[in-house]
Amino acid sequence: MTRKQRRLTMIGAAGVVLAAAVGLILYALNDQIVFFQSPTDVVEKGIGPGQRIRLGGLVEEGSVVRADDAHVTFSVTDTSNSVKVTYTGILPDLFREGQGVVTEGTVGPDGVFVADNVLAKHDEKYIPKEVAEALKKQGVWKGDN
């Protein structure tokens, strides 16, 4: 075997090992990856029950209903579609109607999004990147970014 053939063999073997390592990492992280979806994506793609996603949009005006201090129901909208969300826990101080929000959780069998984490915007100029992009597609949000 010539020197060039040995080098190519070593490069090929390293490529196979690298591809296998990347494949194993992606397989291991498959359950940990959380994809961002807008309410329109959830409705149109028919996100199945139990699939973990990040739902982002605006808290719909007049949709916040507090059952008690810890349980709240509200709708997240991108002005085209809305998804009903239930959350049990303490909401961020900046959570309010008409503001940007990102929720993490799963879609229940009844189509209601069950959130286990709620993130609210932190000042009047901030909106999560994914939410801004989804709202820009709808022609609703025209931020300075």
Buried (B, 14 or more C-beta within 10 A) or exposed (E): EEEEEEEEEEEEEEEEEEEEEEEEEEEEEEEEEEEBBBBBBBBEEEBEEEEBBBBBBBBBEEBBEEEEEEEBBBBBBBBBBBBBBBBEEEBEEBBBBEBBBBBBBBBEEEEBBBBEEBBBBEEEEBBBEBBBBBBEEBEBBEEEE
